[in-house]
Amino acid sequence: MRQERESRIAPVQIGDRVTERIVGRGKEGEGDAVIKVKGFVIFVPTSKQEGETINVEITRILSKFGFGVELEDSELNTSID
């Protein structure tokens, strides 16, 4: 008998910025990096490799995973001194 999984609530919202380590690559040949935020998978296009840390802005969230874009270091500090 197949058990239904509980629907997972994403621990991030669109526009959130996170810094996470790349844990792998997408299996569908897309080559996107995979990061996890509290176990929730986010796909991010980047040339960085597994084990490297990247800064990401969340751009889309689906029921089981999400998408983000890599931020440059200069994009992290948006406040004006």
N, C-alpha and C positions, 0 to 999 in steps of 0.2 A: 504494500500500500504506500502510495506516495504522500509524503507529508508536505503541507504548504508552509512556506517560509513566511515569517512575519515581515510586513513591509518595513523597510528601514528608513528612518528619517535622516536625511543628510545632516551631518554635523557642521556644514558650511552653507552659506547663502551666496547668491550671485553678487559679485562685487567684493567679496571677502578676499583678503590677501594673506597668503600663508607661505611659510618657508619650510620645505620638506625635502627629504632625501629621496632620490629616484630609486625605486625598488625593482624595476623591470621595464620591459617594453611590451607594447600591444602585440597580441598574437595574430591578428588578422593582416599582418604585413603592412600596417599603417606606419609602424615605426615610432609612434608616439611614446613618450616616456610615461611610466605609471608611477604616480605617487599615491600615498594613502594618508587620509586624515581621519584618525580614530577608526581605521578599518574601511573607510569609504573610499573607493577607487576614483581617482581623477586622472584623465588622460591629458597630456600636455605636449604639444609639438616642440621639440628642442633637439639640438645636436649634442647636448651633454649626455654623459654616460651613467650607467647604473652605479649607484654609490655616491654620486655627486649631489650636492644640495642646490636647490633652485628656489627662486621666489616666484610665486604664481598668483595671478588674479583669477578667481573663479568666474567663468563666463556662462556656463549652462549646467543645469542639474536635472538629471533624470531619476527614475525610481531606484536604479541599482548602481549608477555611476554618474560621473560628471566630467566636465571639460574645463580647461583653463588655458591661460596664455602666460608664457614666461615674462617676467618683468626684469628690466635691466636695473642695476643698482641705483642709477640716477632716478628711476621712477618710484623708488621706495619712499623717498623723503619728499612729500608734496607740500609740507608746511613752509611758510615764508618766515625767515628770521628777521 
